[in-house]
Structure formats: C-alpha cells, structure tokens
Amino acid sequence: MLSNKVSEIMATDLVSASASSTVHEVIEQMVARDVGRIIIIRDDLPVGIFTERHVLKHVANDKLDPQRTSVDKVMTSPFRAVAQDTRIVDALGEMIKGKIRHLQVLGTRDNIIGIVSMRRILEIAVELGHDLGETQTIGNIITPAPLSMDESESVWAAVELMNRRAAGAVVVTSALKPVGLFTERDVLNRVVAKQLDGTKTLLKQVMSSPLIAMPVTALVGQVLGEMYRRDIRNMPIIGASDQLAGLVSMPDVLQYARAFDIDEEVRRTWKEIRNFYDSQDNYTPG
C-alpha cells in the first residue's frame, strides 16, 4: 500500500479562502470547518497555505492584528506539493524533511487536485499494522525531556515556549504530574477564536483534559492505533509513579511502526527517510 500513489488516498474536499481575506476571517472559517489548514486562492489559483502553526506564530502572541492583516501577508508561499503519481512513502519523506503535515497534490496540468496529510498516512499504517508482530515498546522511542508547564502558567508563556522550540504541544502539569495537553489546535479553537487575553488566561482553563496518555510499556503499534482512534497528533507517555516520561508525535510512531516493513522497495525508501530523520537533532513536527 505504501508503494501506491498519493492520488489514491488524497482528500479532494479542499477548504480554501481568498488571499484578500483577513487572518480573522480565515481563522473563523478554519474553526467552523474544523480543519487545521486552509488553501489560499488568488485569481482562482492556489498561492499559499495557512495553518494552525501560523496562528501560533503570528496571532496568539499578538504579533499582528488578525482583523486588519490580510492572510497573504503571513501565509506560506509557495506551498509544498507533489505530483499525483508520487508514492505514499515518498510523500511522507517530504513531510518529515519539510517538517510539515500536509502536501498539496498536483494534477497533470500542475493544478491542485487534492491534499495528502500525515493523518491519512497514519490511518493506512494502522490498517496495515493489524495482525503484524510488534515488539518495539514506546519507551524506546520517546522524546526525552518533553516540553511541560504548570497549569498556573499563562497561555502567552506557553505560546512563547512552543514558538521558541518549534513545538506543536506542551504537556500541562499539576504538582509535577501531567494533567492535560495544550496544543496548536487548542490555541486556535480555545484561545484565538474566542479572543481571549493570553496574558491573563491560564493553561488550566484551556488545556485538553483529562489527559490521554499511554504507559512506557505500550507497544508502538498500540500507541499508533490509539492516536488514530482518538484523532490526536501528540501522545504523552507515562512512566513510574505516574510521572511524565516523554512525548511522542505522529512522525515518531510512524517512523517505528512495524506496518512499514511490508516489501523491500518500501523498506529501502523508508531506511533513507529514517536516516535523514535521525540526522536532524532538533527536529520537531510542524
């Protein structure tokens, strides 16, 4: 399956907005459609993409006025795209190298015909992983010293930390024990969309809670399946005495999923991706 083309798994229901729209208008549309990215159009042609990461970087820390700033001032342009006949495993490699979660898919006339997401590839990995032997535990691949903050800290402080470390999530703690998660999606839906003051709003007021977490003894495949079932991109890992042991992101579990070892061609390509991934000491998913 991973040798198949991205055109077979891409989403074709694309959410778009005009390049003349304000950032506020685009954010409203993202919240209403419950999406984490939106394609920006000018003269009926796609010219960029605006995502939750842009909200975190430009809006949540009050660097701009979303009601007065047009989205084309902060969107990513040109956007990343792959041809419709690109293999799924190669598209995933592009995502890891570019630290992104979405790729536009180009048709034969270089027009955008769809979008492929890391979330969709996770779904495939879960499907392929059924009935495959898995011996790798999540404790072997967790990111050490994950970002964490006390629930009494402000949203603004969390946003600054996430931007500084290019992270998509912060584990929220109480008395040093994990109690919740604060993510880019929380920034979009629970802070910016509601126009809360990040300097006065505390993490405990907007974090995702109760905490969804897995033990360090869980198998990689189990964590992968749980992340897909609950539709989450970051999974806190709990060790002894209910202490935070680490945090795994979607690329982490996809990298080590047993489901990828299905044929020699995919295995060779995946080895190249893993070698690149392992060489990036400061990689954090975008």
N, C-alpha and C positions, 0 to 999 in steps of 0.2 A: 504493500500500500504506500509506503513512503517513497517508492520509486515512481508513483503516479504523478500526474501533473496537477499543479495548483488550481487549474481551471475546474477540476473535478470536486474541489472542496471549498472554493471561494464563495463568499457571500455576495449576492448581486443586488440586495436591497440596500443601496448606498444612501446614507444620510448626508446631505450637503447644505451649504449656506453660501450666500453671495459674499464676495470679497469686500463689498461695501457695507456689510453688516457690522454692527458694533460687537465688541467682545461680549458685552452683556447679552445681546440678542442671541449670539451663538451659544453661550452658556445656558440660557433658558431653553434653547432647542435641545441641547445635549441632555439636560435634566428631564425634559418632557419625553424624549425618546429613549431615555435610559441607556445612553451609549457613552463610551469613553473617548470617542474621536469623531471628527466631522470633517468632510472634504470641503475645501473652499473653492468656489467656482467664480470665474470671471469670463464674461462673453461666452457662456456655455461651455467653457473649457476648465478642467481642474488645474488649479495653480498652486495648491498647497494643502496642508492638513493642520488641524488644531486639535489638541488632545488634552487630557487631564494634566499631563506634565506641564503644558503651557499655563494652565490655570494655577498650578502650584508655583511655577517660576515667576510669573508676571502679575498675577492678580491677588493671590492670597496674602502676599507680603506687601500689598499696597504700593507696588511699583508703578502702577498705572490706574487710570480711572476707566473701568470697563464700559461705562455708559458714554464715554467721549472718545474712546480709542477704537478705530476700525480694526477688524480682525486681521487684515492683510499686513498690519504693522508688526504682528507678533507670531504669525503662523510660520510653520516650517515650509520653506520653499527653496529649491524644488523638492518635491516629495520623493520618497524611495518607491520604486516599482520594479516588478519582474514581469517577464513575458509569460503568457498563458501556458506555454509548454514547459515552464520551469518545474523541476521535480520538487516535491514537497520538502524533502530533506535538505535540498539546496536553499529553498526559501527560508527554512528555519536557520540555516547557517548565516544567511544575510541578516536575519533579525538579531542573532547573537552578536555578529560583528558590528552591526549598526546600533546595538543597544536599543532596539525598538520592538514593539509588539504587533505592528501591523504593516502590511505591504500592499500597495495598490497592484492590481493585475492589469497588464496591457493587452489589448486585442491586436489583431493583425494590422490595424491602421494606427497603432500607438494610442488608441483611445482607451479610457479606463472602463473596464467591463466588470470589475469586481474588486474585492478586497479579501486578503487571507490574513488570519490572525493566529497568534500563538495559542490562544484559547481553543481554536478549532483543531490545531495540531495536537493539543493536549487530549482532546476528545478522541482523536484517532489512536493516540498512544494507549489510552485506557481500553479502547476496543481491541487493539492488537495484543494487549497485555493479558487478557483473560486466558487462564489455563497455562501460562508460561511460568516456569520456575523462577523465583526471585529470591536471592539470598542476601542482597545488599541492604543493610539497615540504614535508616535515615540519619542515624547518629554519625555515620561515616562521612557524610557529605555536607553537614550543616555549616552555615557561615558562622564562624566564631565571633563573639562579641557583637551581636546584632544591636542595631540602634534601639534604645529604650529610654523612656522618660517617665517620670512620676505623673500620676493623674492630676496633680495640682499645678502642673506646668501649663503655660498658656498655649493656645493654638499657634500664635505667632512664633513662639520659641520652637515648636515642633516643625513648623514650615521652614524656618531658617535652617534647622539641622538637616531636614530632608533635602533641601536645596544644596546645602554645603556638601553633603555626602552623596548627592545624586541618587537618593533612595526613594522608593515608592511607598514605604511603610515604616512606622515606628511602633514598637511594642510598648503598650502603656502598662505601668506597674503601680502597685499599691503596697507599701511596706516591702518593697523589693520583689514582690511576687507578681507575675503577669496577670492582668485582669481584662485587657482589651487590646484592640489594634486600631491605629489611626492611619488611614491610607489616602492615596490620591483621590479615590472615589468619595471618601468622607469629606475631603477638602471641597470637592465640587458640590456635592449634594447637601452637606450638613453645615457648611460654613459660608462659602461664596454665594451659593444660590439663595441662601436666607439672609445674606448681607449682614452677617454677624461681625462684631468687632473682635478680630483675632487677638488683640492685646488684652481683652477682658474676658474672653471665653476660655474656659479651662478644658483640657483634654477629656476629663471625665464626663463632660457634658455632650461631647460629640463623637467619642470613640465608638467603634463597633464592639458591642458587648452583649452577652457573655462571650468570652474568648473561645474561639475554635482553635484547638491545638492537638498535636499528636505527640506520643512519647518517643524518646530516642531509640527505643527498641523496635519501632514500627518499620516494616519493610518499605523500600522506596515505592514499590508498586501500590501499596496500601495508601500511602500519602498522596501519590499521584491521583488515585481514584477518588479520594476524599476531597481533594482540591477541585476536581472536575465536578463532583456531585454537588458541592456547595457553591460552585462558581466563584472561587477566590484565587487570587494570584500569589498570596504570601501565606505561609503556614508557620506559626511559632512552634518550636519543638521544646518539650518539657522534659527535664531530667529528674534527678533525685530530689526529694523533698519539695516537689512542685516548683522548682527553680527554673528560670529560663535558660535553656541550653543553647539555643540558636534560632535562626530563622531561615527557612528555605523559600526560594522564589520559584516561579514556574520554569525558568530556564534550568534551574538546579535539578529539579526532579526529571525534567525531560532529558537532560544530559545523561542521567544514570539509569533511565528506565530500561528494564530488560526487553521491553517490547521492540526496541530499535534493532536488536540483533536478529533480523529476520532473513537477510540474504547478504551475500558477500559484497555486492555492489554498494548497498546502503551502508554496510559496515565500514567499508573503506572511506566513503564520504563522511560518515559520522566521526570516524577517527580524526580526520582533518579538522572538523569543527571542534572536537574536544581539545585537540592540541592548541588551536587558536584560543579557545576559551581558557584553558589552563595557563596560557601565557599572559593573560590580562589580569594582573594582580588587583587592579582597582575596579574591576567590572561590577556594575550594579545594574539590574534591569531597568529599562525605561518604560 
